[in-house]
Amino acid sequence: MERIQINDITCDSFKISWDMESGGRDQITHYFIDLNKKEDRSSHKVKHMDVPTKLVAKAVPLPMTVRGHWFLSPRTQYTVSVQTAVKQPDGEYVVSSWSEITEFCTADYSTVQLMQLLQKAEAIAGRMLPFTVFYRNQQEYFQPNRWHCNRMLPSVKDNSGSHGSPISNKLEGIFFSCNTEFNTGKPPQDSPYGPYRFQVQADILFNHNTNMYFGDFYCMYTSYHYVILVLAPNGSKGDTFCKGRLPVLDRSNNGFLTFTKEDSGALSFRHAQDVILEVIYTEPVDLSLGTISQINGHQLMSLSTLNAKKDPSCKICNISVGR
């Protein structure tokens, strides 16, 4: 048996094929397929005969689509090997030797899965509340040695959120918040990210020249749910990255973050009340565009989402493919 070929990989499926000797091809009745999450790079490359198979499939023309037989996780390394078998009249199988083990990685969520997350997020987003500024807390970030010509620079997003999110460890940006306290209409005085806060008027980052994308929906084993939105100036590097990967949102008509133009010509802004919005702005931000001040609240470290893992058991924010 020749080396396995894996093609058309998605977050929850793949096509598998291999070359077989033409002489015995017509007699083959079943395929035995063994699929495992990759663990140790030093593991043996040849499958042992006594290792049980994970899937017995009736022989079909190759390539064969594998979908739904396992709960495949997105963005995960797997190993796969195959045997071919001929079922005998007595019910026993005559099997080939195992193929060499082939490695592959499942894909990120596509816009199909992200639209499913988007719909789930819209269902709990709640009513819209007014806000006027985007803000960011992080004590060490506002030390002079972190500035470059008095600008905040984008950095690669961490691995927090859904495991299949196409922006994790790939998209560069700067995280901002915009949620407000219900009773004051202003940003909260508590933050998990330090006592120093940079804030900037909302229309500087979010305006008619800004495209907005839905990035993720998740929770961290708590009742709080987070929605990640991406703000990318039209034609920017971040905008190019997001197009085709993320669902685009109407700036004035969506359930999370909007602006409308008033009679005076000014923009008014609203955010969803019942989710915590994490807004990624994909371009550098000049510190002269806003202000830096110290808040007087607590540092609620339990609310930090740095590299936070999504709760795979939550029925509110999970979809059926992977985690």
Order of alpha helices (4+ residues) and beta strands (2+ residues): beta-beta-alpha-beta-beta-beta-beta-beta-beta-alpha-beta-beta-beta-beta-beta-beta-alpha-beta-beta-alpha-beta-beta-beta-beta-beta-beta
